[in-house]
Amino acid sequence: MSRLSTEVATTPGAASARGRPRPKLIAVSDYVRQSAARDLHFSRDSIELVYNPFDVELIESQGGKSRAELLREWNLPSDSLILLNVARVSPQKGLLYALRALPEIVREHANVHLISVGSTSDSRWTAQLESEAEKLGVADRFHMLGAQPNVVDFLRACDIFVFPSLYEGLGIALIEAMAAGCVCVASNTGPIPEVVQHGKDGILIPPGQPGDLARAINELLSDPTRRAELSAAAKQTAFRKFQPAASAERLMCIYESVLN
């Protein structure tokens, strides 16, 4: 259950009619809420939904490195098209499927590069991805940069944010990408459809399907107008639905109800 990111809130004073504590469970998505009710046998009435928020100040911060500066650091041409994935490098996060989609994308858009930002602590999986890139003939288009302190700079620099996870508790990196105005292509799995509305503020594709991922990305790369529309809608959704102030207020209400 750790990947479901749930939290139990109880206090000694929150007693039931029999004098026992009455727990409340906080779920970060409706998907988690349903899973907790099914797997932990919690009453749905005692499970509260509070979406994880994003850091507004970080997203809106000024300064940082420009796209041109980052491209120079990466030794990439100025006309490169950047596909970005922000996540730890592990099988769960589905980077393998983005990598397998890359040859088809490169056939239509020769200046595409796939960049991974996130922990590479799983050395065996990292080595497997590097080997896969060699076999696919796209090693020069695939860049695992590891954990980076300036993730927002990367979000601002990318052309498409790719989130091909096989499962998630919510997907805070996806929310941050939307808040930064990224055009997002994500897996239609778990709680991700609670974050992205297909065709309105992002594109959803079946998990583990490189062909579908490649087609979605190619269509977007060929349509700058569509990308601009999705970018604006994604930012609007993130700021409407995942604001820290609203989440904090909701948490306060939940804890006050337990205390009372």
C-alpha positions, 0 to 999 in steps of 0.5 A, spaced: 500 500 500 505 504 500 505 506 493 498 508 494 500 514 498 495 514 504 495 517 511 491 515 517 488 521 521 486 519 528 486 522 535 485 519 542 479 524 543 476 522 536 472 516 539 466 512 537 460 511 540 463 505 544 469 509 546 474 507 540 478 512 536 474 513 529 480 513 524 480 517 517 484 515 511 486 521 506 487 518 499 491 522 494 486 520 488 479 517 487 483 511 485 487 510 491 480 511 495 477 506 491 483 501 492 483 503 500 476 501 500 477 494 497 484 492 499 484 495 506 476 494 507 475 501 510 468 504 509 468 509 503 465 514 508 471 514 512 476 516 506 477 523 504 480 525 498 485 530 498 489 531 491 497 532 492 498 540 490 504 543 486 509 548 488 506 554 485 512 559 487 517 554 484 513 553 478 512 561 477 519 563 479 523 567 475 530 566 472 533 559 471 536 557 465 533 558 458 532 553 453 538 555 449 542 555 455 540 547 456 541 545 449 548 548 449 549 544 455 546 538 452 550 539 446 544 539 442 542 543 436 538 549 437 532 546 433 532 540 437 525 537 439 525 535 446 521 529 449 521 530 457 520 525 462 521 526 469 521 520 474 525 516 477 528 511 472 525 504 474 520 499 470 514 502 473 515 509 470 514 506 463 521 510 460 522 503 456 516 504 452 518 511 450 524 509 448 521 504 444 517 509 441 523 513 439 525 510 432 518 511 429 518 518 432 525 520 429 523 517 422 518 523 422 521 528 426 529 527 425 531 532 430 527 529 436 531 527 443 528 524 449 531 526 455 530 523 462 530 527 469 530 523 475 534 518 480 538 513 476 539 509 483 537 502 479 543 501 476 541 494 472 535 498 469 539 504 467 544 499 464 538 495 460 535 502 458 542 504 455 542 497 451 535 497 449 537 504 446 543 501 442 539 496 439 534 500 437 539 505 434 537 511 438 543 511 443 544 518 440 537 521 441 536 518 448 539 522 454 538 520 462 541 525 466 539 523 473 536 527 478 537 535 477 536 541 481 533 545 476 527 541 474 522 547 472 527 549 467 527 542 464 519 543 464 519 550 460 524 547 455 521 541 453 516 540 447 512 535 450 512 532 457 511 524 456 509 520 462 508 513 460 507 510 467 504 503 468 501 505 475 501 511 479 498 513 486 497 520 483 503 523 479 505 529 482 511 530 476 505 530 471 501 535 475 507 540 475 508 539 468 501 541 467 502 547 471 508 549 467 504 549 461 507 543 458 503 539 453 503 532 456 502 525 453 500 520 459 498 513 460 491 512 461 491 508 467 490 508 475 489 516 477 492 519 471 485 520 468 483 524 474 489 529 472 489 529 465 482 530 461 484 526 454 483 531 448 482 537 453 488 538 457 493 533 454 493 526 451 492 519 454 494 513 451 494 505 453 500 504 458 505 499 455 504 501 448 510 504 444 506 504 437 500 509 440 505 513 444 509 514 438 503 516 434 500 521 439 507 524 439 508 525 432 501 528 431 502 533 436 509 535 434 506 536 427 501 541 430 504 547 433 497 550 434 494 544 437 500 544 442 499 551 444 491 549 446 493 543 450 499 547 453 494 553 456 489 548 458 493 544 462 496 550 466 489 552 467 487 545 470 493 545 474 492 551 477 484 550 478 485 543 481 491 542 485 493 549 488 496 548 495 491 553 499 485 549 497 489 542 499 491 545 506 484 548 507 481 541 506 486 538 510 485 542 516 477 541 515 479 533 515 483 534 522 478 539 525 472 534 524 477 528 527 478 532 533 471 534 534 
